[in-house]
Amino acid sequence: MQVIRDREALVAALAALRADGVRIAFVPTMGALHAGHIALIEAAKRPGTRVVASIFVNPKQFGPNEDLGRYPRREQTDIRMLTEAGCDLVWMPGVEAMYQDGHATTIHVAGVSEGYDGESRPGHFDGVATVVAKLFNQVKPDAAYFGEKDFQQLAVIRRMVADLDFGIEIVGVPTQRDDDGLALSSRNIYLDEEQRAKAVALPRALGVAARAIGRGEEAATVLADARATLTAAGFEVDYIALADAETLAPDPAADRPRRLLAAARMGATRLIDNIAITDG
């Protein structure tokens, strides 16, 4: 696997890959890799395809009181994991390479970026859209792979790619979970043993709520019950909401694909999760 840190070297390496007529599949990450990231690499590996990953902890998607300074960084472990997974190239730019002096452009994706995490973390999705657009322009992939755990992020990227004519296939990969159901996240490392045991209440409450809504029970009552369950388990609930799976509009029609979205804090650690609503 090639480890590239210089923009000119990236251009040359990508040109060499494309000279073989291969398709470029891209997996952008912030590092601190886990099995969820490796599932993205595995999904991207196809005949005639070369897989490119990036590792960049993007300061523009962190708020002033968030965890940019302590976000886990494990460069050598990440490189080893990508190598073992069969990734062909990893792009690891520094902040100065991504945001040169005088950088003044921000991308805002209206609609799908509003509400939920967009409301709780002002400016977060502007930072996500901006860095992903820059990475797309640097790597110029044919397809890019994102986990469904960050469901609102996935919706924002799909909208941006459609609106700005990137011509990139965006592939959502199902959420990867621990054996007890907790969604894999780089931030799970912040949980102590007791908090980790309690955290499983989040996916369990979402599962109960999703099944109830799928049976036709009143959404408002179901969501209130789920909030109460999470609060009793020790969570501070940020939001739990039923949304249209494409537009993320609240109060979706029952004949449209729907998604249950949630964010809650266990101690100082903020966890997010989501689950599709299936009828019956």
Backbone as CSV, one residue per row, in Angstrom:
resi,resn,N_x,N_y,N_z,CA_x,CA_y,CA_z,C_x,C_y,C_z
1,MET,0.843,-1.192,0.000,0.000,0.000,0.000,0.877,1.241,0.000
2,GLN,0.519,2.189,-0.846,1.240,3.455,-0.891,0.690,4.400,0.173
3,VAL,1.592,5.045,0.912,1.215,6.061,1.894,1.682,7.399,1.332
4,ILE,0.727,8.271,1.014,1.017,9.519,0.313,0.680,10.694,1.211
5,ARG,1.626,11.627,1.339,1.408,12.808,2.178,1.563,14.107,1.394
6,ASP,2.028,14.008,0.169,2.327,15.181,-0.648,1.370,15.242,-1.828
7,ARG,0.837,16.413,-2.141,-0.178,16.548,-3.184,0.362,16.146,-4.559
8,GLU,1.579,16.528,-4.877,2.155,16.158,-6.178,2.333,14.651,-6.274
9,ALA,2.754,14.028,-5.185,2.904,12.571,-5.182,1.547,11.890,-5.333
10,LEU,0.502,12.486,-4.764,-0.846,11.929,-4.913,-1.274,11.965,-6.374
11,VAL,-1.063,13.088,-7.019,-1.434,13.217,-8.431,-0.730,12.162,-9.271
12,ALA,0.564,11.977,-9.018,1.335,11.004,-9.792,0.869,9.581,-9.514
13,ALA,0.603,9.266,-8.247,0.185,7.911,-7.895,-1.182,7.579,-8.480
14,LEU,-2.095,8.527,-8.436,-3.432,8.300,-9.004,-3.361,8.164,-10.523
15,ALA,-2.501,8.948,-11.150,-2.338,8.845,-12.603,-1.822,7.467,-12.990
16,ALA,-0.907,6.921,-12.176,-0.376,5.588,-12.457,-1.466,4.534,-12.317
17,LEU,-2.327,4.675,-11.314,-3.432,3.727,-11.158,-4.393,3.805,-12.342
18,ARG,-4.708,5.013,-12.751,-5.675,5.184,-13.842,-5.090,4.749,-15.189
19,ALA,-3.766,4.772,-15.309,-3.141,4.335,-16.560,-3.442,2.875,-16.843
20,ASP,-3.747,2.129,-15.791,-4.105,0.715,-15.950,-5.580,0.534,-16.265
21,GLY,-6.306,1.644,-16.378,-7.718,1.569,-16.733,-8.621,1.116,-15.610
22,VAL,-8.171,1.272,-14.367,-8.968,0.777,-13.247,-9.953,1.832,-12.773
23,ARG,-10.937,1.353,-12.028,-11.917,2.211,-11.374,-11.364,2.578,-9.999
24,ILE,-11.540,3.831,-9.566,-11.055,4.288,-8.273,-12.232,4.360,-7.299
25,ALA,-12.137,3.593,-6.222,-13.123,3.644,-5.142,-12.467,4.318,-3.947
26,PHE,-13.193,5.229,-3.298,-12.613,6.095,-2.282,-13.340,5.930,-0.951
27,VAL,-12.561,5.834,0.126,-13.104,5.733,1.481,-12.463,6.832,2.323
28,PRO,-13.125,7.977,2.499,-12.565,9.027,3.355,-12.803,8.721,4.830
29,THR,-11.794,8.927,5.674,-11.916,8.668,7.106,-11.185,9.756,7.890
30,MET,-11.425,9.763,9.210,-10.641,10.597,10.112,-9.697,9.741,10.952
31,GLY,-9.434,8.513,10.501,-8.534,7.652,11.237,-9.201,7.028,12.446
32,ALA,-8.375,6.562,13.403,-8.871,5.795,14.555,-9.767,4.681,14.033
33,LEU,-9.236,3.919,13.103,-10.038,2.960,12.343,-10.493,1.788,13.204
34,HIS,-11.652,1.252,12.818,-12.213,0.073,13.474,-12.868,-0.782,12.399
35,ALA,-13.564,-1.833,12.820,-14.140,-2.778,11.860,-15.162,-2.127,10.935
36,GLY,-15.789,-1.053,11.389,-16.716,-0.352,10.513,-16.017,0.259,9.309
37,HIS,-14.847,0.849,9.522,-14.083,1.398,8.405,-13.606,0.275,7.469
38,ILE,-13.173,-0.817,8.063,-12.685,-1.925,7.237,-13.820,-2.499,6.390
39,ALA,-15.047,-2.473,6.912,-16.193,-2.910,6.105,-16.367,-2.033,4.875
40,LEU,-16.053,-0.749,4.995,-16.111,0.141,3.833,-15.053,-0.246,2.798
41,ILE,-13.852,-0.549,3.272,-12.790,-0.987,2.362,-13.210,-2.268,1.654
42,GLU,-13.755,-3.207,2.406,-14.178,-4.485,1.826,-15.284,-4.266,0.786
43,ALA,-16.221,-3.377,1.093,-17.306,-3.105,0.146,-16.776,-2.463,-1.137
44,ALA,-15.711,-1.680,-1.008,-15.170,-0.974,-2.170,-14.346,-1.871,-3.088
45,LYS,-13.860,-2.984,-2.572,-12.998,-3.872,-3.356,-13.834,-4.680,-4.348
46,ARG,-13.620,-4.397,-5.615,-14.313,-5.098,-6.692,-13.304,-5.381,-7.800
47,PRO,-13.593,-6.337,-8.680,-12.699,-6.559,-9.821,-12.531,-5.273,-10.641
48,GLY,-11.303,-4.994,-11.020,-11.036,-3.807,-11.831,-11.066,-2.512,-11.054
49,THR,-11.011,-2.600,-9.730,-11.086,-1.420,-8.870,-9.850,-1.327,-7.992
50,ARG,-9.374,-0.102,-7.780,-8.334,0.150,-6.788,-8.951,1.010,-5.691
51,VAL,-8.609,0.683,-4.453,-9.226,1.355,-3.314,-8.263,2.384,-2.730
52,VAL,-8.750,3.605,-2.622,-7.997,4.706,-2.028,-8.728,5.143,-0.764
53,ALA,-8.013,5.252,0.335,-8.569,5.787,1.574,-7.866,7.098,1.898
54,SER,-8.497,7.896,2.732,-7.821,9.080,3.255,-7.962,9.087,4.765
55,ILE,-6.981,9.664,5.429,-7.023,9.900,6.865,-6.724,11.377,7.091
56,PHE,-7.735,12.078,7.590,-7.566,13.504,7.865,-8.560,13.904,8.940
57,VAL,-8.056,14.333,10.084,-8.922,14.833,11.151,-9.239,16.282,10.815
58,ASN,-10.467,16.503,10.369,-10.863,17.776,9.772,-11.277,18.785,10.846
59,PRO,-10.467,19.813,11.081,-10.816,20.757,12.154,-12.097,21.526,11.886
60,LYS,-12.486,21.667,10.613,-13.648,22.492,10.292,-14.985,21.831,10.642
61,GLN,-14.978,20.553,11.014,-16.243,19.938,11.387,-16.383,19.748,12.891
62,PHE,-15.435,20.315,13.648,-15.507,20.290,15.099,-15.924,21.667,15.607
63,GLY,-16.848,21.685,16.568,-17.231,22.931,17.198,-16.196,23.360,18.229
64,PRO,-16.321,24.594,18.760,-15.321,25.121,19.690,-15.212,24.341,20.987
65,ASN,-16.269,23.636,21.396,-16.232,22.887,22.655,-16.234,21.384,22.428
66,GLU,-15.874,20.952,21.214,-15.879,19.527,20.893,-14.478,18.937,21.047
67,ASP,-14.311,17.702,20.600,-13.139,16.914,20.995,-12.019,16.866,19.958
68,LEU,-11.805,17.952,19.209,-10.746,17.946,18.204,-9.395,17.605,18.829
69,GLY,-9.075,18.221,19.960,-7.765,18.018,20.565,-7.524,16.608,21.055
70,ARG,-8.589,15.931,21.505,-8.397,14.581,22.047,-8.930,13.497,21.125
71,TYR,-9.368,13.875,19.924,-9.850,12.851,19.002,-8.737,11.834,18.769
72,PRO,-9.048,10.539,18.865,-7.965,9.526,18.820,-7.208,9.538,17.499
73,ARG,-5.900,9.518,17.593,-5.021,9.479,16.424,-4.072,8.296,16.584
74,ARG,-4.147,7.344,15.622,-3.355,6.103,15.727,-2.801,5.783,14.340
75,GLU,-1.912,6.632,13.885,-1.461,6.576,12.501,-0.890,5.224,12.099
76,GLN,0.040,4.700,12.856,0.686,3.446,12.456,-0.284,2.272,12.513
77,THR,-1.155,2.254,13.506,-2.165,1.201,13.581,-3.122,1.299,12.403
78,ASP,-3.519,2.521,12.055,-4.424,2.718,10.919,-3.784,2.244,9.615
79,ILE,-2.529,2.580,9.406,-1.828,2.165,8.189,-1.757,0.632,8.113
80,ARG,-1.456,0.001,9.244,-1.401,-1.464,9.264,-2.767,-2.064,8.934
81,MET,-3.822,-1.523,9.522,-5.160,-2.058,9.266,-5.556,-1.903,7.805
82,LEU,-5.242,-0.764,7.203,-5.567,-0.550,5.791,-4.761,-1.487,4.898
83,THR,-3.507,-1.685,5.242,-2.666,-2.598,4.464,-3.234,-4.013,4.504
84,GLU,-3.572,-4.475,5.707,-4.110,-5.819,5.860,-5.461,-5.983,5.166
85,ALA,-6.219,-4.884,5.050,-7.535,-4.945,4.409,-7.448,-4.917,2.886
86,GLY,-6.266,-4.642,2.350,-6.108,-4.637,0.904,-6.326,-3.296,0.249
87,CYS,-6.228,-2.227,1.043,-6.299,-0.885,0.465,-5.051,-0.651,-0.390
88,ASP,-5.210,0.065,-1.494,-4.084,0.268,-2.413,-3.285,1.534,-2.130
89,LEU,-3.962,2.564,-1.588,-3.292,3.852,-1.386,-4.018,4.579,-0.269
90,VAL,-3.258,5.240,0.602,-3.869,6.091,1.614,-3.290,7.497,1.497
91,TRP,-4.192,8.465,1.430,-3.841,9.883,1.310,-3.938,10.483,2.710
92,MET,-2.816,11.041,3.208,-2.747,11.553,4.569,-2.226,12.992,4.565
93,PRO,-3.044,13.936,4.147,-2.591,15.328,4.103,-2.549,15.957,5.491
94,GLY,-1.727,16.970,5.639,-1.743,17.783,6.847,-2.755,18.898,6.710
95,VAL,-3.027,19.583,7.805,-4.002,20.675,7.775,-3.577,21.751,6.784
96,GLU,-2.280,22.039,6.736,-1.792,23.100,5.836,-1.984,22.735,4.368
97,ALA,-2.015,21.440,4.059,-2.237,21.013,2.674,-3.708,21.110,2.290
98,MET,-4.596,20.951,3.271,-6.023,21.016,2.993,-6.559,22.440,3.021
99,TYR,-6.056,23.232,3.936,-6.559,24.600,4.111,-5.392,25.577,4.068
100,GLN,-5.039,25.952,2.858,-3.913,26.860,2.676,-4.260,28.246,3.232
101,ASP,-3.227,29.059,3.431,-3.435,30.424,3.906,-4.439,31.137,3.009
102,GLY,-5.399,31.792,3.636,-6.392,32.532,2.873,-7.604,31.715,2.471
103,HIS,-7.660,30.450,2.886,-8.816,29.623,2.526,-10.097,30.297,2.995
104,ALA,-11.038,30.502,2.064,-12.217,31.312,2.384,-13.529,30.718,1.894
105,THR,-13.515,29.490,1.416,-14.703,28.895,0.809,-15.279,27.803,1.701
106,THR,-16.578,27.881,1.921,-17.295,26.872,2.692,-18.511,26.427,1.902
107,ILE,-18.791,25.139,1.907,-19.969,24.605,1.215,-21.071,24.356,2.235
108,HIS,-22.250,24.893,1.951,-23.416,24.678,2.802,-24.476,23.951,1.990
109,VAL,-24.925,22.821,2.492,-25.972,22.035,1.841,-27.251,22.238,2.641
110,ALA,-28.173,22.985,2.076,-29.405,23.311,2.796,-30.315,22.089,2.875
111,GLY,-31.328,22.177,3.725,-32.327,21.112,3.805,-31.862,19.958,4.654
112,VAL,-31.169,19.005,4.042,-30.785,17.786,4.767,-29.775,18.048,5.882
113,SER,-29.081,19.187,5.850,-28.111,19.476,6.909,-28.759,20.162,8.110
114,GLU,-30.028,20.474,8.006,-30.716,21.223,9.065,-31.440,20.257,10.006
115,GLY,-31.517,20.606,11.258,-32.126,19.734,12.245,-31.173,18.634,12.673
116,TYR,-31.571,17.877,13.718,-30.801,16.734,14.200,-29.369,17.177,14.542
117,ASP,-28.356,16.537,13.958,-26.983,16.941,14.249,-26.673,18.336,13.712
118,GLY,-27.345,18.741,12.652,-27.127,20.080,12.123,-27.532,21.162,13.104
119,GLU,-28.562,20.894,13.883,-29.000,21.837,14.911,-28.127,21.735,16.154
120,SER,-27.771,20.512,16.520,-26.983,20.305,17.736,-25.532,20.736,17.574
121,ARG,-25.026,20.647,16.351,-23.615,20.955,16.087,-23.528,21.990,14.967
122,PRO,-23.818,23.255,15.262,-23.835,24.279,14.215,-22.521,24.325,13.438
123,GLY,-22.622,24.337,12.120,-21.441,24.407,11.261,-20.795,23.067,10.967
124,HIS,-21.218,22.013,11.670,-20.587,20.709,11.486,-20.682,20.228,10.043
125,PHE,-21.874,20.253,9.474,-22.034,19.707,8.128,-21.449,20.623,7.054
126,ASP,-21.313,21.910,7.345,-20.565,22.769,6.420,-19.107,22.300,6.355
127,GLY,-18.545,21.976,7.515,-17.171,21.469,7.541,-17.044,20.139,6.843
128,VAL,-18.037,19.244,7.040,-18.020,17.945,6.365,-18.107,18.125,4.856
129,ALA,-19.081,18.909,4.399,-19.268,19.091,2.953,-18.035,19.713,2.316
130,THR,-17.442,20.681,2.987,-16.270,21.361,2.426,-15.092,20.411,2.278
131,VAL,-14.790,19.639,3.329,-13.626,18.757,3.242,-13.878,17.603,2.275
132,VAL,-15.097,17.074,2.246,-15.377,15.979,1.320,-15.300,16.469,-0.122
133,ALA,-15.791,17.668,-0.395,-15.670,18.220,-1.746,-14.206,18.370,-2.144
134,LYS,-13.379,18.843,-1.219,-11.955,18.983,-1.519,-11.315,17.613,-1.760
135,LEU,-11.639,16.642,-0.926,-11.087,15.303,-1.119,-11.540,14.701,-2.447
136,PHE,-12.806,14.910,-2.812,-13.289,14.422,-4.103,-12.504,15.062,-5.249
137,ASN,-12.230,16.354,-5.150,-11.477,17.030,-6.214,-10.024,16.571,-6.254
138,GLN,-9.476,16.184,-5.122,-8.088,15.713,-5.079,-7.950,14.280,-5.604
139,VAL,-8.870,13.414,-5.203,-8.780,11.996,-5.563,-9.493,11.677,-6.866
140,LYS,-10.564,12.426,-7.154,-11.371,12.221,-8.365,-11.814,10.758,-8.511
141,PRO,-12.502,10.246,-7.503,-12.901,8.834,-7.546,-14.097,8.602,-8.454
142,ASP,-14.303,7.350,-8.814,-15.512,6.956,-9.526,-16.647,6.671,-8.555
143,ALA,-16.306,6.211,-7.356,-17.298,5.911,-6.328,-16.685,6.218,-4.970
144,ALA,-17.546,6.542,-4.008,-17.088,6.793,-2.640,-18.025,6.074,-1.681
145,TYR,-17.457,5.568,-0.589,-18.169,4.701,0.341,-18.239,5.348,1.725
146,PHE,-19.451,5.372,2.276,-19.692,5.981,3.582,-20.587,5.060,4.403
147,GLY,-20.375,5.048,5.711,-21.191,4.222,6.585,-22.549,4.849,6.852
148,GLU,-23.557,4.010,6.961,-24.901,4.491,7.259,-25.055,4.922,8.715
149,LYS,-24.098,4.618,9.574,-24.208,5.082,10.958,-24.337,6.595,11.004
150,ASP,-23.545,7.286,10.204,-23.643,8.745,10.091,-24.657,9.067,8.994
151,PHE,-25.933,8.786,9.279,-26.948,8.786,8.230,-27.202,10.185,7.683
152,GLN,-27.218,11.184,8.551,-27.431,12.548,8.068,-26.245,13.005,7.230
153,GLN,-25.044,12.658,7.639,-23.858,12.969,6.832,-23.976,12.358,5.440
154,LEU,-24.410,11.119,5.369,-24.572,10.448,4.080,-25.575,11.192,3.208
155,ALA,-26.671,11.645,3.810,-27.675,12.404,3.055,-27.111,13.731,2.558
156,VAL,-26.318,14.397,3.382,-25.701,15.663,2.986,-24.766,15.450,1.798
157,ILE,-23.950,14.418,1.856,-22.995,14.160,0.775,-23.723,13.790,-0.511
158,ARG,-24.755,12.975,-0.421,-25.524,12.627,-1.622,-26.141,13.862,-2.263
159,ARG,-26.682,14.758,-1.440,-27.288,15.979,-1.977,-26.229,16.862,-2.623
160,MET,-25.085,17.015,-1.978,-24.014,17.840,-2.532,-23.527,17.288,-3.864
161,VAL,-23.309,15.984,-3.931,-22.809,15.359,-5.154,-23.804,15.535,-6.300
162,ALA,-25.093,15.401,-5.997,-26.112,15.598,-7.037,-26.178,17.054,-7.467
163,ASP,-26.145,17.977,-6.507,-26.316,19.396,-6.824,-25.122,19.977,-7.568
164,LEU,-23.910,19.495,-7.251,-22.700,20.075,-7.837,-22.125,19.233,-8.968
165,ASP,-22.887,18.225,-9.425,-22.505,17.448,-10.605,-21.131,16.797,-10.488
166,PHE,-20.859,16.213,-9.328,-19.578,15.544,-9.168,-19.467,14.288,-10.035
167,GLY,-20.581,13.656,-10.324,-20.524,12.449,-11.139,-19.877,11.281,-10.425
168,ILE,-20.038,11.212,-9.108,-19.458,10.149,-8.292,-20.589,9.307,-7.723
169,GLU,-20.453,7.995,-7.807,-21.427,7.107,-7.175,-21.191,7.104,-5.669
170,ILE,-22.224,7.419,-4.900,-22.119,7.410,-3.441,-22.792,6.142,-2.929
171,VAL,-22.016,5.328,-2.210,-22.494,4.037,-1.734,-22.578,4.066,-0.212
172,GLY,-23.774,3.805,0.313,-23.948,3.684,1.752,-23.758,2.242,2.188
173,VAL,-22.967,2.031,3.223,-22.674,0.686,3.729,-23.348,0.535,5.098
174,PRO,-24.083,-0.565,5.314,-24.808,-0.735,6.578,-23.926,-0.564,7.804
175,THR,-24.529,-0.052,8.870,-23.839,0.168,10.138,-23.256,-1.134,10.671
176,GLN,-22.008,-1.091,11.064,-21.349,-2.239,11.685,-21.491,-2.122,13.200
177,ARG,-21.769,-3.245,13.870,-22.079,-3.214,15.294,-21.257,-4.249,16.066
178,ASP,-21.058,-3.944,17.350,-20.502,-4.951,18.245,-21.534,-6.062,18.447
179,ASP,-21.119,-7.152,19.084,-22.001,-8.296,19.280,-23.269,-7.932,20.046
180,ASP,-23.184,-6.935,20.933,-24.360,-6.551,21.712,-25.218,-5.494,21.025
181,GLY,-24.808,-5.075,19.816,-25.631,-4.161,19.034,-25.157,-2.731,18.986
182,LEU,-24.212,-2.337,19.845,-23.753,-0.946,19.823,-23.037,-0.654,18.519
183,ALA,-23.404,0.449,17.878,-22.766,0.829,16.623,-21.294,1.142,16.847
184,LEU,-20.432,0.622,15.972,-19.003,0.895,16.077,-18.736,2.370,15.804
185,SER,-17.875,2.950,16.612,-17.518,4.357,16.470,-16.138,4.565,17.062
186,SER,-15.375,5.470,16.464,-14.061,5.797,17.011,-14.188,6.394,18.407
187,ARG,-15.323,7.012,18.701,-15.514,7.650,20.008,-15.914,6.662,21.097
188,ASN,-16.221,5.416,20.756,-16.556,4.432,21.794,-15.403,4.228,22.772
189,ILE,-14.194,4.549,22.322,-13.022,4.384,23.183,-13.104,5.283,24.418
190,TYR,-13.903,6.354,24.333,-14.047,7.263,25.469,-14.867,6.660,26.606
191,LEU,-15.682,5.650,26.320,-16.574,5.079,27.325,-15.797,4.220,28.320
192,ASP,-16.056,4.417,29.613,-15.458,3.505,30.574,-16.292,2.219,30.616
193,GLU,-15.879,1.260,31.423,-16.519,-0.051,31.411,-18.001,0.036,31.767
194,GLU,-18.329,0.809,32.775,-19.731,0.942,33.186,-20.552,1.642,32.114
195,GLN,-20.001,2.713,31.547,-20.721,3.437,30.494,-20.922,2.568,29.269
196,ARG,-19.904,1.774,28.943,-20.028,0.893,27.772,-21.151,-0.116,27.972
197,ALA,-21.289,-0.630,29.178,-22.363,-1.584,29.451,-23.733,-0.926,29.323
198,LYS,-23.834,0.329,29.742,-25.109,1.043,29.666,-25.434,1.491,28.235
199,ALA,-24.399,1.722,27.428,-24.586,2.321,26.104,-25.427,1.460,25.173
200,VAL,-25.476,0.166,25.409,-26.250,-0.734,24.547,-27.739,-0.406,24.596
201,ALA,-28.175,0.358,25.610,-29.574,0.777,25.671,-29.967,1.591,24.445
202,LEU,-29.011,2.277,23.810,-29.350,3.111,22.644,-29.845,2.269,21.474
203,PRO,-29.071,1.312,20.963,-29.602,0.524,19.848,-30.825,-0.306,20.237
204,ARG,-30.885,-0.755,21.491,-32.038,-1.552,21.903,-33.309,-0.706,21.902
205,ALA,-33.224,0.509,22.428,-34.399,1.388,22.441,-34.833,1.746,21.029
206,LEU,-33.870,1.975,20.148,-34.216,2.271,18.753,-34.883,1.075,18.092
207,GLY,-34.388,-0.103,18.363,-34.993,-1.292,17.779,-36.431,-1.478,18.229
208,VAL,-36.684,-1.301,19.524,-38.053,-1.422,20.045,-38.948,-0.371,19.399
209,ALA,-38.470,0.858,19.318,-39.268,1.938,18.743,-39.541,1.709,17.260
210,ALA,-38.527,1.260,16.532,-38.699,1.042,15.093,-39.741,-0.043,14.835
211,ARG,-39.706,-1.104,15.626,-40.696,-2.172,15.436,-42.100,-1.686,15.764
212,ALA,-42.219,-0.875,16.796,-43.536,-0.354,17.166,-44.095,0.560,16.086
213,ILE,-43.264,1.434,15.557,-43.722,2.326,14.486,-44.071,1.514,13.244
214,GLY,-43.265,0.488,12.952,-43.546,-0.373,11.808,-44.883,-1.088,11.924
215,ARG,-45.304,-1.353,13.187,-46.615,-1.986,13.412,-47.762,-0.989,13.322
216,GLY,-47.431,0.279,13.196,-48.470,1.286,13.066,-48.794,2.033,14.336
217,GLU,-47.992,1.861,15.397,-48.245,2.595,16.624,-47.917,4.077,16.432
218,GLU,-48.564,4.921,17.224,-48.400,6.363,17.074,-46.949,6.769,17.351
219,ALA,-46.329,7.459,16.379,-44.907,7.773,16.473,-44.585,8.644,17.681
220,ALA,-45.406,9.647,17.960,-45.105,10.558,19.066,-45.019,9.812,20.389
221,THR,-45.946,8.890,20.611,-45.937,8.114,21.852,-44.731,7.192,21.909
222,VAL,-44.438,6.548,20.797,-43.299,5.630,20.735,-41.991,6.374,21.010
223,LEU,-41.828,7.547,20.410,-40.597,8.309,20.602,-40.468,8.804,22.035
224,ALA,-41.587,9.198,22.647,-41.556,9.625,24.043,-41.143,8.466,24.953
225,ASP,-41.656,7.275,24.662,-41.274,6.092,25.448,-39.785,5.784,25.283
226,ALA,-39.286,5.901,24.055,-37.870,5.625,23.805,-36.986,6.634,24.531
227,ARG,-37.382,7.896,24.527,-36.625,8.922,25.250,-36.583,8.613,26.742
228,ALA,-37.726,8.212,27.280,-37.785,7.877,28.705,-36.897,6.684,29.022
229,THR,-36.890,5.692,28.146,-36.051,4.513,28.337,-34.573,4.891,28.355
230,LEU,-34.169,5.741,27.444,-32.770,6.148,27.368,-32.369,6.994,28.570
231,THR,-33.258,7.873,28.987,-32.974,8.692,30.168,-32.800,7.811,31.398
232,ALA,-33.677,6.819,31.541,-33.575,5.897,32.680,-32.288,5.093,32.650
233,ALA,-31.751,4.860,31.446,-30.506,4.090,31.305,-29.263,4.925,31.570
234,GLY,-29.446,6.226,31.778,-28.305,7.080,32.077,-27.881,7.989,30.939
235,PHE,-28.616,8.005,29.845,-28.311,8.882,28.718,-28.908,10.272,28.922
236,GLU,-28.225,11.261,28.426,-28.801,12.590,28.224,-29.163,12.678,26.744
237,VAL,-30.451,12.646,26.434,-30.900,12.540,25.047,-30.820,13.889,24.353
238,ASP,-30.156,13.913,23.234,-30.090,15.098,22.384,-31.343,15.147,21.510
239,TYR,-31.558,14.108,20.723,-32.783,14.004,19.939,-33.057,12.545,19.629
240,ILE,-34.320,12.244,19.420,-34.743,10.987,18.830,-35.911,11.345,17.941
241,ALA,-35.815,11.027,16.652,-36.769,11.547,15.682,-37.020,10.550,14.565
242,LEU,-38.216,10.643,14.011,-38.596,9.864,12.836,-38.515,10.774,11.631
243,ALA,-37.798,10.340,10.581,-37.550,11.199,9.434,-37.726,10.435,8.131
244,ASP,-38.002,11.185,7.072,-37.981,10.634,5.724,-36.552,10.186,5.425
245,ALA,-36.372,8.974,4.932,-35.032,8.419,4.750,-34.234,9.112,3.651
246,GLU,-34.885,9.845,2.775,-34.162,10.534,1.703,-33.972,12.015,2.012
247,THR,-35.069,12.686,2.354,-35.013,14.139,2.568,-34.710,14.512,4.012
248,LEU,-34.879,13.572,4.921,-34.762,13.764,6.363,-35.830,14.693,6.930
249,ALA,-36.865,14.972,6.156,-37.967,15.787,6.654,-38.668,15.060,7.794
250,PRO,-39.079,15.796,8.843,-39.806,15.161,9.939,-41.230,14.799,9.516
251,ASP,-41.888,14.005,10.314,-43.265,13.581,10.047,-43.423,12.997,8.650
252,PRO,-42.633,11.987,8.308,-42.680,11.432,6.950,-43.956,10.644,6.701
253,ALA,-44.349,10.580,5.439,-45.504,9.773,5.058,-45.188,8.297,5.270
254,ALA,-46.211,7.550,5.684,-46.011,6.141,6.001,-45.654,5.311,4.774
255,ASP,-45.991,5.824,3.577,-45.681,5.062,2.367,-44.305,5.410,1.797
256,ARG,-43.532,6.212,2.525,-42.162,6.557,2.125,-41.172,5.792,2.999
257,PRO,-39.950,5.513,2.502,-38.922,4.940,3.379,-38.661,5.886,4.555
258,ARG,-38.595,5.336,5.753,-38.436,6.151,6.958,-37.242,5.672,7.778
259,ARG,-36.701,6.588,8.556,-35.519,6.277,9.369,-35.702,6.876,10.751
260,LEU,-35.341,6.108,11.751,-35.337,6.595,13.117,-33.922,7.034,13.438
261,LEU,-33.765,8.285,13.875,-32.453,8.878,14.129,-32.350,9.274,15.597
262,ALA,-31.177,9.098,16.179,-31.010,9.473,17.586,-29.577,9.887,17.872
263,ALA,-29.451,10.783,18.849,-28.153,11.158,19.407,-28.343,11.341,20.903
264,ALA,-27.400,10.849,21.696,-27.503,10.945,23.150,-26.107,10.865,23.753
265,ARG,-25.955,11.466,24.921,-24.669,11.456,25.619,-24.688,10.457,26.765
266,MET,-23.641,9.674,26.808,-23.370,8.824,27.956,-22.137,9.400,28.616
267,GLY,-22.331,10.090,29.738,-21.229,10.844,30.315,-20.842,11.970,29.366
268,ALA,-19.565,12.053,29.037,-19.089,13.099,28.121,-19.066,12.642,26.671
269,THR,-19.488,11.407,26.421,-19.374,10.836,25.078,-20.707,10.904,24.355
270,ARG,-20.692,11.516,23.192,-21.910,11.653,22.384,-21.961,10.518,21.366
271,LEU,-23.049,9.759,21.393,-23.243,8.632,20.492,-24.411,8.916,19.566
272,ILE,-24.305,8.479,18.325,-25.411,8.582,17.380,-25.724,7.197,16.834
273,ASP,-26.965,7.030,16.388,-27.376,5.761,15.801,-28.635,6.013,14.979
274,ASN,-28.996,5.027,14.173,-30.220,5.123,13.387,-30.625,3.733,12.969
275,ILE,-31.888,3.616,12.581,-32.400,2.319,12.157,-33.546,2.553,11.177
276,ALA,-33.629,1.705,10.163,-34.707,1.803,9.183,-36.012,1.288,9.780
277,ILE,-37.107,1.882,9.350,-38.438,1.415,9.748,-38.913,0.418,8.695
278,THR,-39.296,-0.758,9.137,-39.873,-1.752,8.235,-41.299,-2.039,8.682
279,ASP,-42.204,-2.158,7.754,-43.607,-2.355,8.084,-43.851,-3.768,8.606
280,GLY,-44.845,-3.864,9.489,-45.280,-5.160,9.977,-44.618,-5.566,11.266
